[in-house]
């Protein structure tokens, strides 16, 4: 059975868990979210997207 989840949703849950667990304070978390938001509008976005997609595909091909 394959489980498909959006990377944005997964990272959002991770940020909430880190904030609630006091590992990351809300201020730095907001800065990181804003950095990602603005990074998405740069010329590096397609390269980052291809890299993340290839890593996700590689993980998806692992058979246990």
N, C-alpha and C positions, 0 to 999 in steps of 0.2 A: 504494500500500500504506500503510495507516494503522497507526501504532504507538501503542499505548495503554499508559501506564505510570502507576502510582499517584503522586500528588504527594508523598505521605509517603515512598515509596521513593526518588523523585528527590531530595528534600531530605535524606534520610538519607545517600544516596551523596555528595551535595555536602558535608555536614558532615564525613564521613570523609575526603574528598579534601582539604578545607581543613585538617583537623587533621594529616594526614600530610604536607602540603606546608608545614607550619609557618606558615600564614597565620593560623590561629586556634589558640590553646592549648586544651587539653582543659577547663580550668576555665570560661572564658567560654562555650565550646560547651555545657557542661552547664547553665549558667545560662540560655542562650537556649532550650534544649530545655525546661527547667522553666517558663520564662516562657510558651512556647507551650502547654504542657500546662495550666497554670492559666488562661491566656487562653481556652482552649477551654471552660472551665466558666463563663465570664461571660456576661452578656447581649449582649455584642458578637459572640459566636461566630456566630450566624446571619447577621449582616451581613457578616462577614469571609468566611464560606463562600459567600454569594451573590456577593460581589465576585470571589473566586478562581475560582468556577465560570464567571462571565461572561467573565473574562479568558481562561480555558482554552477556552471555546467560541469566542471571537473568534479566538484563535490557531488553533484547529482549522478555522476557515472560510477561512483564508488559502490560496489556491491559487497554487502557484509555476509 
